[in-house]
Amino acid sequence: MEYKYQYSWIIPFIPVIIPMLIGVGLLLFPKATKNLRRMWAFPSVLLLSIVMIFSANLSIQQINNGYIYQYVWSWTLNNDFSLEFSYLIDPLTSIMSILITTVGIMVLIYSDNYMSHDQGYLRFFAYMSFFNTSMLGLVTSSNLIQIYIFWELVGVCSYLLIGFWFTRPIAANACQKAFVTNRIGDFGLLLGILGFYWITGSLEFRDLFEIFNNLISNNAVNFLFVTSCAFLLFSGAIAKSAQFPLQVWLPDAMEGPTPISALIHAATMVAAGIFLVARLFPLFIVIPYIMNIIASIGIITLLLGATLALAQKDIKRSLAYSTMSQLGYMMLALGIGSYRAALFHLITHAYSKALLFLGSGSIIHSMEAIVGYSPEKSQNMVLMGGLTKHVPITKTAFLLGILSLCGIPPLACFWSKDEILNDSWLYSPIFAIIAFFTAGLTAFYMFRIYLLTFEGYLNIHFQNYSGKTNNSFYSISLWGKEEKKKINEKSRLLSLVTMNNNERISFFCKKTYRIDINVRKMTRPFFTITHFGIKNTFSYPHESDNTMLFPMLLLGILTLFVGAIGIPFNQQGMYLDILSKLLTPTIIHQNSNNSVNWYEFVTNASFSLSIAYLGIFIASFLYKPSYSSLQNLNFQNSFVKSLPNQILFEKIKNVIYDWSYNRGYIDVFYAISLTNGIRGLAQLTYFFDRRVIDGITNGVGITSFFVGEGIKYIGGGRISFYLLLYLSYVLIFILIFIFFF
């Protein structure tokens, strides 16, 4: 066992082999490396699988023995200052390593086919492997400075992956927005690290916690300064986990490829902020004001994210706001001291949301068969509908993720979210009411996504393989209906891309397709049937390839069963014991009681389920599909007219819609107050620099020039004239002195 722990330092560095080999290959054998680009998927998955097995083995050791292992190397030694490089293996590290590797493997397999058309395929896998290295290094770090190094590497990888299609201006702007927003939190994190080093003289977690707790118990520190430093540390988590008010980067980050959204913006990167707060939990819990701030930020974020998801049309942005809301639940749980529930929800949400993002990629893949590559159309849920018969496997997997996020048992998120809701009620009834209300909103907007996407009929005019045109039907809701756009046959045919005859061998997928530029501007072939050597391409939605469906099915199984680790059987029950051992040994102050009151559990679960089903019912009523768009619209209009005060209802509806669709006007506020304000300050500074600073300097130079020019004409070379001037100056100064002094 000691042998396994001793060589655990290699965990973060195994995936980094891939980008190194790709770089060497492109440098020495560029043509061969590009021609055999699909071969890199297999070693990427293989190496990450090795890390997953190693992490699972360490987790088993944690469950059986509960050992905490730390290994330290001296990095910098200078008198009283010592900087060390070390790694820490404890339950939090083990569970995060398993989470990162399992989701990472699924995303890599999925990406082999999803990115097969893109010439940036090699670059994509290099970035992904380097990101996995950064995340694994982050969760295995045992001191603050080492965490900060890997924290910044994660940010760099996020910047590169969000802006992967950097030739698209919207993607370039999105990655810059994410990078700048996270720099605000990262700067605060750095100041917090320096502040706590000044207080305790240590950066190692174990020494830091012990020294700080002694200082607090002896009242030997300035409480205001300590609270400020703790908030600065927390600001790093605010930015990375998209908490209010630094959440604005997350929806724009959806401009990256969909596998990126599944990996870093659902399961791992945004979870880094939750991990940081969990790692520093023994530090925060002795500062009550910080715990209150964490809980308050969490409750604001979960409600804000849910309200902003209500009227979004882009399927990925809707899921992004859902992620923001669920991260708020986790932050709320940490703020109220429910450490176990927060990490439990982190696990269940990661698998459920990764499944939903991969499912959305499969849906977008299907929609591109109709509209070509156009994110405004292929990701617009209003233009979808009726995909059930075309993508049944995707629909089943997507529905599992939807029901899990809604909190329907026995799916994963039910167990963790229900635990957070119960703990929030014990902490504050106001917080609990907001959390329960948001749970209803979650069920509403998640089922709205499902109904708009899969139910009813497809909302795009297109011709099927038999040449018949399907009628266009709309899922009409109280938000209103989209305007129909006619697509003529010529435009439709121009949007279709036929099968490329150049095929290569892949480890995961039999076919790959070429493109001419480095951005994703063309669709993949839609559906190909080979009959007597003739290939026919049909322009209708179709199921994704097996290499995209396989990770979705595995994540669906995890979504279905991973919640079992938290099922409250009894104090000696196997599942409860496993979860407790994984999530509680490193906590200094843990007040949670693992005993189970079945009556209380069923009562609380019934209440939360009633709210979830109410949200689903309202979504079904407002977005139910109809065979006649006009009939559905007339029914809803008559419903509105039957209300006692229909004008007030219309105003409330419009206010809610505008608030949600316009992102709560937060981006507009930032643009006016910050962006324009900084630009105005820059222009004022520019004016002051050019007109005042440079004006004084240039004025002195010009004045000296003219004075010199004037004086040179006075001098004629006669000594008597110079003496006369000298005496005149002396006489003037004497007169001034006599009369004024």
N, C-alpha and C positions, 0 to 999 in steps of 0.2 A: 504493500500500500504506500509506503514512504517513497518507493521508487516511482509510482505513478504521479504523486504530488510533486516530486522533485523536478520532473520533466514537463510539468504542465505549462511552463513558460512558452513552450513551442506552439501552444494553441493559437494565439493571434497571428503567428507568422506563417502558418501553413498556407492560407489562401493567397498570400502576397507572392507566392511563387509564380502564379499565372501571369499577372501583369509584368513581372520581370522577364519571363520567357517570351511573352508577346513582344515586349520592347526589344529584346535581343534579336528575335526573329525578324521583326520589321527593319531592324538596323542592318543585319547581315544578309538575310535572305528575304527581301521584301516581297518579291513576286511569288515565291513559293508559299510564304506565310499567308498572303492574301488569297491565293488559290485554294489553300487548305484551311480556310478560316473556320469552317464548321467543326473541325476536329477539336477546337479549343473548348467546346461545351463539355465534352466528356471529362477531361482532367479537372475542369472547374468544379463540376458536380462531385467528382471522386474525392478531391482534396477536402471539400467542405463536408462530405459525408464522413471522412476520417475524423474531422474535428467534432462532428455530431456524436460519433460513437465514443470518442474520448470524453466529451462532456457528459454523456449519459452515464458512463462508467463512474465519473466523479460524483454525479448526483446520487447514484446508488450507494457509493461510499458515504455520502452525506446522510442519507436516510438511515443507513445501518449503524454508523458510528458517530455522526455529528461532529467530525473533526473540522477545525478551521486551520488552514495551512497558509503560511506566508513565507516567501523566500526573498531575500534582500541582497542586492549588489550595491557596493559603494560607487557612486557616480562622480560626485564632486566633494572634495574635502578641503576645507580652508578654515583653520582655527576653530571658531565656534560654529561655523556654518557647514552643514552636511546635507548633500542632496543625493538621494538614493533611488535606484531603479529596482522595482520589486513587483511581484504579482501576488494576488490574494485569491485563495480558493475557499469560498464559503457558500452557504446555500443560495444567497442572492446571485453570486457569480454563476453557479451551476445552472440555476433555472433560466437566467438570461442567456447563457451560452446555448442551451438547448433551443430556446425560442429563436435566437438569431439564426442558428444553423438549419433548423427544420424549415422555417419559412424561406430562408435563403436558397435551400436546395430546390424547393418547389418552384420558386421564382426563376431560378436558373434553367430548369428543365422547360418551363413554360416559355422562357425568353428565346430558347433555341429556335422555336418555330415562329414566335411572334416577331422577332427581329431578323428573320432569315432574309427578308427582302432588302435590308438596309446595308449600305456599304460601310456604315460605322459599326458593324457587328463586332469586330475585334476590339474596337475602342469601348464598346458597351460592356463586354465581358471583362476587360481590364479594369474599368471603373467599378464594376460590381464586386470583383474580387478584392480590390483595394478598399472598398467600403466595408466589406465583411471583416477585413483585417482591422480596420479602424474601430469598428464596433466591438469586436472581440477584445481588442486592446483596452478599450474604454471600460468594459465590465470586469476585466481582470486586474485593473490598476488598484494599487493599495495606498496611494497618496494623492494629494490634490494637484500637484504640479504635473504628475503623469496623466491624470485624468484630463487636465486642461490641454495637454499636447494632443491626445487622441480625440478630445472634444473638437478641437480645431480641424483635425484631419477629417472627421465626420462631416464638418461643415463644408470643407473643400470638396469632398466627394459629392455631397448634396448639390453644391453649386454646379459641378460638372454634369451630374445626371439630370438635373432639372433642365439645364440648358443643352441637353444632348443634341437636339436639333437647333443648333445655335444660329443657323442661317434664317430661321423664322424670327422676325423681330419680337413677336409676342413671347416666344420661348426665351430669347435673350433677356428681355425685360423681366421675365418671371424669375430667372435665376439670380439676376442682380438684386431684385427686390428681396428674395429670400436671404441672400448673402448679407445685404446691408442691415436688414431687420435683425438677423441673428448676431451681427456684430455688436448691436446695442446690448443685448443680453450677455454676450461673451465678455465685453469690456467690464460690465458689472461683476461677472464671475471672477475675472482676474483681480479686480479690486478687493472682492471679498476674500479671495485666497490670501492676498498680501495682508489684509487686515487680521485674519485669524493666525497667520504666521507671526505677526507682530505681537498678538495677544499671548499665544501659547509657545511660540518658538519651535513648532513642529508642523510638518505637513503630512506625516503618516497618520492614518485614520485612528489606529488604536491609541497612539500617544495623544493625538489631538483630542479625542473624546475624553480620555481619562484626565488630562490636564485641565480641559475646559470645565468639566463637571466639578472638579475640585475648586476651581476659581469661583464658579457660580455658588457652590455650597458655602464657601467662605466669604462671599460678597466682596471679592477682591478685584472686580472689573467694573468699568463704567457700563451700566446696563444699556444706555442709549447707544453708545458706540458699538456694543456687541450686537444689538438689534439691527443697527444699520449694516454691519458687516454680514450678518445672516441674511438680510434682505438682498444684499448684493449677490450673495451666492445663489439665492433663489431666483434672481433675475435671469440667470443663465438658463434655468429650467423653464421660466416663463417663455423665453424666445424659442427654445428648442422644441418644447411641447405645445407650441401655438396656443398659449394661454392669453387671456385678455390682459393688456391691450396690444400685445405683440403677435396677434394671431393672423395678421393680414397677409402674410406670405403663403400660408398653407393652401388656400384655394387656387392661387396662381401657380403653385408648384405642380398642378395637374397638367401643365403643358409638357411635362416630360413624358416619356413612354409609359404606358400603363403598368408594365412590370415594376417600374421604379415606384409608382404610386403604391403598389402592393407591398413592396419591400420597405422602403424608407419612410413612407408617409402613412403607413397603417400599422406596421408591426415593429419596426426597429428604431429608426432615427428619432421619430417623435416620442418614442418611449424612452429615449435617453434622458429627457428631463425628469420623467417619473423615476427612472433609475437613480438619478443624482439625488433627488429628494429622499428616496428610500435609503440610499447609501449614507446620507448625512442625517438620517432620522434621529439617531441618538444625540446629535448636536442641536437640531431644531426643537426637539420635544421639551427641552429644559428652558426654552424661551417662549413663553405663552403667547406673546404678541405675534411672533412669527407664525405659530401654528394657526392663530386666528386669521392672519393675512393669507396663508396658504389655503385655508378652507374658504375664505371669501372669494379669492381669485378663482378657485375651482367652481364655486356655485354660480358665479357670474359667467364663467366660460361655458359651463354645461347648458345654461339657459340660452345664452347668446347663440351658441352653435346650433341649437335645436331650432330656434326661431329663424335663423338665416337659411336653414335647409328647407324651409316649408315650401318656397315657391321657385327654387332653382330649376332650370331646365336642362342644364348640362349634368349628365349622370355622374361624372367623376367629381364635379364640384359638390354635388349633393352628398356624395360619400365622404368628401373631404370635410364638409361641415359636420357630418355625423362623427367623424374621427375627432374633430375638435371638441364636440360635446362629450364624447366618451372619455377623452383625456381629462375633461373637467370633472367627471365622476371620480376618476382615479386621484386627481389632486385634492378633491373634497375629502375622499377617504383618508388620505395621508394627513390632511389638515386636522381632521377630527381624531387622529390617533389610530385609525383602523388600518394598520399596516398590512395585515394579512389580506383583507378584502381588496385593498388597492392593487396589490401584486397579483391576486387571483383574477381580478378583472383585467389586468394587463395581459395575462396569459390568454384568457378566453376571448378577449376582444381582438388580440393579434391574429389568431387563427380565423375568426369569423370575418374580420375586415379584409384580411388578405384574400380570403375566398371571394368576397364581394368585389374586390378590385380586379382579380383575375377574371371573374365572371363578367364584369363590365368590359374588360378587354375583348372577351369572346363576343359580346354583344356588338361592340364597335366594329370588330372584325366582320361580323355578319352584315351590319348596316353599310359598310363600305362596298359591299357587293352591289348596292343599289345606287348610292350617291357618289361613289368614288371617295378619294381621301379628302374629306372636308370635315374638320372637327366641329364646325358650326352645325353640320347636319348629322354626321354619324354619331355624335355624342348628345344630340338634342332629344330628350325623352318625349317631347311633344310630337316629334316626327316618327316615333316608334309605335309599338302596339302590335298585338297579334303574332309575336315571335314564338309563342309556345310550340306550335306545330313544326316550326323550322329548326328550333334549337332546344329540343326537349331536355337534353342532358344538362346544358348550361342553365336552363330554367330551373331544374330540380336543385342543382347545386346552389344557384343564386337564392332560391327560396329558403334553403336551409340557413344561409347567412342572414337573410332578412328576418326570419323568425327568431334566430338567435339574438340579433340586436334588439328586436322587439321585446325580448325577455320571456319567450314562451318555453316552458319546460318540455322535454328534458334537455333542451339545447344548452350550449355552454354558458352564454352570457346571462341566462336566467339566474343561475346559482350565485354568480359573483355580484351582479347588479342588485339582486335582492338583499344580499348581505350588506352592501353599501347603503341601501335605502333604510334598512333596519337600524344600522349604526348611526345614520344621520338623524333619525328620530330621537335617539337617546341623547344626541349632542345638542340639537336645536330644533324645535318644532317648525320654525320658519324655514330653516334650511331643508328640512324633510319635506315640507309642502312643495317647495320649489323643485326638489329632486323628483318627487312623485309626479308632479305636473309635467316635468321634462320627460319623464318616462312615457307618459301618454303622447307627448309630441313626437318622441322618437318612433313609437309604433305608427303614428300617423304618417310621418314623412317617409319612413322606410317602406311602408306598404304602398304609399303613393308611387314610389319608384317602381315597385313591382307591377302595379296595375298599369301605369303608363307604358311600361316596357313590354310586358308579355301578354296582357289581356286585350280583348277587342280585335280589331283588324289593323293591319299595317297602314300607317298614315302617309305613305309616299306613293305617288302614281308610278307604277312600273309595269312592264309587261313580263309575263312569265314565259316559260319555255314553249308553251303551246300557242303563244301569240295573243292570248286573251288578256285584257286589261282588268286588273282587280279594281273594285270600287274603293274609294278612299273614305274612311270613317275616322272620326276624331273622338277621343275620350274627353268629353266636354265637362268642365268643372266650374265651380263658382268663380274660379280665377279668370274664366273667359276662354276663348278658343283661338287657336293660331290661324292665320290667314293662309289659305291654300296657295301653293305655288305650282304653276303648270310647268311640266318638263316635257319638251317636245322630243320626238324620237331621235332626232339628230344629236341633240345635247346628251341624251341618255346613252347613245351608242359611243359617243366620244369619251364618256366617262368610264367606259368599261375597258379593262385591260386583259388581253388574251394571254394564254399560257406561253411562257417563255420556254423555248426548247432547250435552253442550256441548263441542264440539271447536274447536280453533284451529289456525292455520297455524304450523308450525315449520320452521326451516331444516334440521333433521336428522331429525325424526320427524314423521309425518303426524298423530299423535294426541296429545292431552294431556288430562289428567283433573283435575277439581277436587276439593278436599277442603274440609272445613268448619273445621278447626282447624290450628294451626301445628305439629303433630307428625304423625309418620308412623304413623297408627293404622289405616289401611285398606289393603287389598290393591289391586293393579292388576287390571284385568280379565284373565281367564286366557287365553281363546282365543276369538276371535270369527270366525264364518263368516257372511258376508253372502250370503243366497240369496233372491232375489226380495224384497229389501227387509226381510227378517226377520233379526234378529241373535240367535244362540244362544250362550250362554256355557257352556263346559264346565269342570268342576272336576277337571282332571288336569294334571300337570306339562307344561310346554310350553317350546319354545325361545324365547329372548329376541328382541327386535326387532333389525333390522339395525344400528341405530345403537349397540347394545351389542355385537353380534357383530363389527362391523368393527374396532374397536380391539383386540379380543382376537385377531383373525386377524393383524393387523399385529404385535402383540407376540409372537405365536407364531412369525412369520417371523424377527423379531429374535432370539428365543430360540434358534431353529434355526441361525442363521448368524452372530450377532455374535461367537461364540467363535472364528471364523476369523481374527480379527485377532491372535490369540495362538498360532495353530498353528505349531509349531517346524519350518518347512521347512528353512531353512539360514540362514547368516549374511547372505547377500545376498537372501534371500527377501522378497517384497514385504510380506507380512502381518506378519512379525516386525519388519521395518524400520518399518512404520507404528506398531505398538504401542510400540516402543522410543522413537521420536521423540516420541510423545505423553506417555509416562510417565516419562522419565528426564532430560530436559535441565536441570531446575531443581534437581536433587539434588546437593548438595555432596559427600556421601560415598555413593557407589553402587558396591558390590562385586559386583553380579550379573554373571554371565557369560552372554552371549547365545548362545554356541556350543552346538550341539545334539549330544548323544550319543544316537543313536537306540536303541541297545541298552538304555542306562540308562532312557531314556524309556519304552520299551515294557515293560520289567521293572516299573518303578514303577507305570505305568498298569495293568498286569495285576493287581498286588497290590491297588490301590485299587478296581478294578472287581470283583475277587473279593469284597471286603468289602461293596461296594454290593449285589451280587447275593445275597450271603448275607442281608443285611437284607431285601431284597425277598422272598426265599424264606420267611424266617421270618414276615413279615407275611402272605404268601399262605397259609401253613399255618394261622396263628392266626385270620385273618379271612376265610378263603375262604367264598364264598356256598354255600348248600346249598338244595336243593329241599325239604328237610325240616328244620325247625329242631330237632325232637326228635332226628332222626338225627345231625345235626351235634353237638348237645350230648352225646349218648351216646358219639359217637366221641371227643370230646375228654375226656370223663370217663374213658373206658377208657384213653386215652393217659396221663392223670394217674395212674390206678391202677397202670399198668404200670411206673411209675418206681420205682427202688429205695427212695427215701425220699419218699413223696408228701406227708407232713406238712410236711417241710422245704420242699418245692417250693411248697406252698400258702402257707406263711408268707412265703417270698421274694416270691411273686407278689403277696400282699396288701401287703407293705411297699412294693414298687415302685409298685403302683397308688395307694396312699394318698399316697406321696411326690409322684407326678406330678399326681394329680387335685387335691391340696390345695396345689399350687404350691410344693412343698418346704417348706411351713410358714413361709416367709419373711414373707408378709403377716401371719400370726398373730403371729410374733415381733415384727415392727414394731408391730403393734397393741398388744401387751402392754408391750413395752419403751419404745417411743417415744410412741405416742398416749396410752396410759393413764398413762405416766410424766409426760408433759408436762401432762396434765390434773391429775394429783395435785400436781405442782409449782405449777400455777396455783391450785389450791384452797388450798395451803399459803400461797402468796403473798397470796391474797385474805384468808385468816384473819389473817396477820401485819399486813397493811395496815389491816384493819378493827379488829382487837382491840388491836394494839400501837401502830402509828403513830397511827391515829385515837384510840386510847384515851389515849395520852399527851397529845395535843392537847386532847381533850375534858376529860381530867382536870384539866389546868392551868386551863382555862376555868371548870369547875365549882368547883374549889378557890378561885379568885379571886372567884367570885360569892359563895360562902358566907362567906369572910373579909371581903369588903366589907360583906355584910349584917350580920355580927356587929359589925364595928367601928363601923358607923353608929349603933348603939344606945349605944355607949360615950360618944360625944361628946354633951355636954349644953349646950355653949356657955359654960361657966364656965372662966375663965382659970386660976384657982387649981387646979382639978382637972387641967387639962392640965400645969401645972407639977409637980404631985405625980407624975403618971405619968412625966414626963420624968426627974425626979430618981430615981424608983424604977428605971427602966431603966439609968441611969448607975451607980447603986449596985450593981445586979446584975452589970453588966459589970466593975466594979472588983473585986468579990469573986471573980468567975471568974478574973480576971487574977492576983489575989494567990495564990489557992489552987492554980492549975494551971500557972502560969508563973513 
